[in-house]
Amino acid sequence: HGPGWIDAANASQPFGRLLAADEVANLAVFLLCDACGPMTGALIDQEQRVVGANR
């Protein structure tokens, strides 16, 4: 990654920053508990990528 890649990654996200590790972990915990029982057919997208980045 070149200089400024973190700023570019943050700017490419709908809410202006990358997810923190604990936010991803909290989703995993939620999906494993009874509270998500009423959810059916939901798509939860936590994939983050810099728009226009070469992979």
N, CA, C and O atoms as a DFTB+ gen file, in Angstrom:
220 C
 N C O
     1  1       0.844      -1.186       0.000
     2  2       0.000       0.000       0.000
     3  2       0.881       1.238       0.000
     4  3       1.913       1.297       0.668
     5  1       0.442       2.218      -0.765
     6  2       1.175       3.475      -0.805
     7  2       0.724       4.428       0.278
     8  3      -0.182       4.124       1.054
     9  1       1.363       5.580       0.325
    10  2       0.971       6.578       1.313
    11  2      -0.486       6.998       1.113
    12  3      -0.952       7.149      -0.017
    13  1      -1.174       7.176       2.194
    14  2      -2.558       7.634       2.124
    15  2      -3.588       6.551       1.877
    16  3      -4.763       6.852       1.662
    17  1      -3.164       5.280       1.904
    18  2      -4.135       4.223       1.596
    19  2      -5.228       4.130       2.650
    20  3      -6.367       3.797       2.322
    21  1      -4.910       4.413       3.903
    22  2      -5.939       4.349       4.949
    23  2      -6.993       5.424       4.709
    24  3      -8.188       5.163       4.846
    25  1      -6.559       6.625       4.354
    26  2      -7.520       7.690       4.059
    27  2      -8.390       7.322       2.863
    28  3      -9.594       7.580       2.866
    29  1      -7.781       6.716       1.831
    30  2      -8.546       6.303       0.651
    31  2      -9.544       5.209       1.014
    32  3     -10.684       5.222       0.548
    33  1      -9.114       4.263       1.846
    34  2     -10.009       3.182       2.265
    35  2     -11.167       3.736       3.079
    36  3     -12.317       3.353       2.863
    37  1     -10.876       4.629       4.007
    38  2     -11.935       5.235       4.814
    39  2     -12.918       6.005       3.944
    40  3     -14.129       5.903       4.136
    41  1     -12.410       6.769       2.994
    42  2     -13.268       7.591       2.136
    43  2     -14.160       6.749       1.237
    44  3     -15.212       7.216       0.800
    45  1     -13.755       5.509       0.954
    46  2     -14.541       4.664       0.052
    47  2     -15.715       3.989       0.749
    48  3     -16.560       3.388       0.085
    49  1     -15.781       4.078       2.059
    50  2     -16.834       3.413       2.817
    51  2     -18.055       4.315       2.960
    52  3     -17.913       5.530       3.095
    53  1     -19.243       3.738       2.932
    54  2     -20.466       4.547       3.020
    55  2     -20.526       5.431       4.261
    56  3     -21.076       6.531       4.200
    57  1     -19.975       4.980       5.379
    58  2     -20.035       5.789       6.597
    59  2     -18.693       6.417       6.937
    60  3     -18.503       6.904       8.051
    61  1     -17.755       6.412       5.985
    62  2     -16.527       7.183       6.106
    63  2     -15.368       6.559       6.858
    64  3     -14.377       7.237       7.130
    65  1     -15.470       5.279       7.200
    66  2     -14.352       4.625       7.885
    67  2     -14.473       3.113       7.730
    68  3     -15.544       2.581       7.441
    69  1     -13.355       2.446       7.931
    70  2     -13.355       0.993       7.928
    71  2     -13.960       0.473       9.226
    72  3     -13.960       1.167      10.243
    73  1     -14.468      -0.740       9.183
    74  2     -15.008      -1.361      10.394
    75  2     -13.878      -1.728      11.345
    76  3     -12.788      -2.109      10.918
    77  1     -14.149      -1.610      12.613
    78  2     -13.199      -2.059      13.632
    79  2     -13.392      -3.557      13.843
    80  3     -14.471      -4.096      13.596
    81  1     -12.349      -4.215      14.298
    82  2     -12.413      -5.664      14.514
    83  2     -13.536      -6.043      15.469
    84  3     -14.190      -7.069      15.281
    85  1     -13.766      -5.225      16.493
    86  2     -14.829      -5.572      17.445
    87  2     -16.212      -5.443      16.821
    88  3     -17.144      -6.116      17.262
    89  1     -16.370      -4.600      15.813
    90  2     -17.664      -4.495      15.131
    91  2     -17.952      -5.765      14.334
    92  3     -19.088      -6.239      14.308
    93  1     -16.945      -6.307      13.694
    94  2     -17.105      -7.565      12.960
    95  2     -17.370      -8.704      13.945
    96  3     -18.226      -9.553      13.696
    97  1     -16.644      -8.724      15.052
    98  2     -16.847      -9.757      16.075
    99  2     -18.247      -9.677      16.668
   100  3     -18.872     -10.706      16.924
   101  1     -18.744      -8.464      16.887
   102  2     -20.095      -8.306      17.436
   103  2     -21.144      -8.888      16.498
   104  3     -22.128      -9.467      16.958
   105  1     -20.946      -8.744      15.193
   106  2     -21.888      -9.338      14.248
   107  2     -21.845     -10.860      14.347
   108  3     -22.888     -11.513      14.336
   109  1     -20.649     -11.423      14.443
   110  2     -20.531     -12.879      14.570
   111  2     -21.242     -13.374      15.825
   112  3     -21.940     -14.387      15.783
   113  1     -21.070     -12.674      16.929
   114  2     -21.737     -13.056      18.179
   115  2     -23.248     -12.969      18.014
   116  3     -23.973     -13.868      18.440
   117  1     -23.723     -11.896      17.400
   118  2     -25.160     -11.738      17.180
   119  2     -25.713     -12.892      16.351
   120  3     -26.765     -13.442      16.675
   121  1     -25.007     -13.259      15.286
   122  2     -25.499     -14.325      14.414
   123  2     -25.506     -15.688      15.107
   124  3     -26.223     -16.593      14.682
   125  1     -24.724     -15.837      16.158
   126  2     -24.674     -17.099      16.896
   127  2     -25.628     -17.150      18.082
   128  3     -25.735     -18.186      18.739
   129  1     -26.321     -16.056      18.366
   130  2     -27.195     -16.045      19.537
   131  2     -28.669     -16.131      19.123
   132  3     -29.006     -15.995      17.947
   133  1     -29.519     -16.356      20.096
   134  2     -30.951     -16.499      19.846
   135  2     -31.605     -15.217      19.338
   136  3     -32.676     -15.275      18.734
   137  1     -30.989     -14.074      19.569
   138  2     -31.585     -12.797      19.157
   139  2     -31.756     -12.690      17.646
   140  3     -32.609     -11.935      17.179
   141  1     -30.966     -13.427      16.874
   142  2     -31.097     -13.340      15.419
   143  2     -32.097     -14.359      14.876
   144  3     -32.280     -14.455      13.662
   145  1     -32.742     -15.115      15.750
   146  2     -33.706     -16.126      15.331
   147  2     -34.777     -15.639      14.374
   148  3     -35.096     -16.345      13.417
   149  1     -35.351     -14.446      14.594
   150  2     -36.387     -13.965      13.688
   151  2     -35.879     -13.558      12.300
   152  3     -36.682     -13.332      11.394
   153  1     -34.568     -13.464      12.123
   154  2     -34.030     -13.063      10.818
   155  2     -34.092     -14.239       9.854
   156  3     -33.616     -15.332      10.161
   157  1     -34.679     -14.008       8.694
   158  2     -34.686     -15.031       7.652
   159  2     -34.388     -14.366       6.321
   160  3     -34.916     -13.295       6.024
   161  1     -33.563     -14.987       5.538
   162  2     -33.267     -14.490       4.205
   163  2     -32.574     -13.142       4.172
   164  3     -32.720     -12.403       3.199
   165  1     -31.830     -12.807       5.202
   166  2     -31.155     -11.513       5.251
   167  2     -29.738     -11.636       4.709
   168  3     -29.066     -12.647       4.917
   169  1     -29.297     -10.606       4.017
   170  2     -27.918     -10.518       3.557
   171  2     -27.228      -9.460       4.396
   172  3     -27.630      -8.296       4.400
   173  1     -26.201      -9.864       5.095
   174  2     -25.424      -8.929       5.903
   175  2     -24.043      -8.856       5.268
   176  3     -23.270      -9.811       5.338
   177  1     -23.742      -7.738       4.658
   178  2     -22.499      -7.571       3.910
   179  2     -21.523      -6.738       4.720
   180  3     -21.738      -5.542       4.921
   181  1     -20.451      -7.363       5.185
   182  2     -19.411      -6.627       5.894
   183  2     -18.118      -6.608       5.096
   184  3     -17.064      -6.267       5.633
   185  1     -18.185      -6.970       3.821
   186  2     -16.976      -6.927       3.007
   187  2     -16.611      -5.475       2.765
   188  3     -17.457      -4.658       2.402
   189  1     -15.368      -5.172       2.966
   190  2     -14.901      -3.813       2.734
   191  2     -13.799      -3.855       1.693
   192  3     -12.894      -4.688       1.755
   193  1     -13.887      -2.974       0.767
   194  2     -12.846      -2.872      -0.242
   195  2     -12.750      -1.431      -0.692
   196  3     -13.722      -0.678      -0.631
   197  1     -11.598      -1.066      -1.133
   198  2     -11.406       0.276      -1.657
   199  2     -11.932       0.271      -3.078
   200  3     -11.469      -0.508      -3.911
   201  1     -12.891       1.130      -3.359
   202  2     -13.491       1.187      -4.684
   203  2     -12.414       1.543      -5.700
   204  3     -11.685       2.521      -5.530
   205  1     -12.320       0.743      -6.754
   206  2     -11.337       0.985      -7.801
   207  2      -9.970       0.387      -7.515
   208  3      -9.038       0.579      -8.296
   209  1      -9.836      -0.331      -6.415
   210  2      -8.539      -0.919      -6.071
   211  2      -8.251      -2.111      -6.971
   212  3      -9.158      -2.860      -7.335
   213  1      -7.012      -2.277      -7.317
   214  2      -6.586      -3.449      -8.086
   215  2      -6.315      -4.580      -7.117
   216  3      -5.650      -4.389      -6.099
   217  1      -6.831      -5.758      -7.431
   218  2      -6.596      -6.919      -6.569
   219  2      -5.719      -7.891      -7.283
   220  3      -5.394      -8.946      -6.736
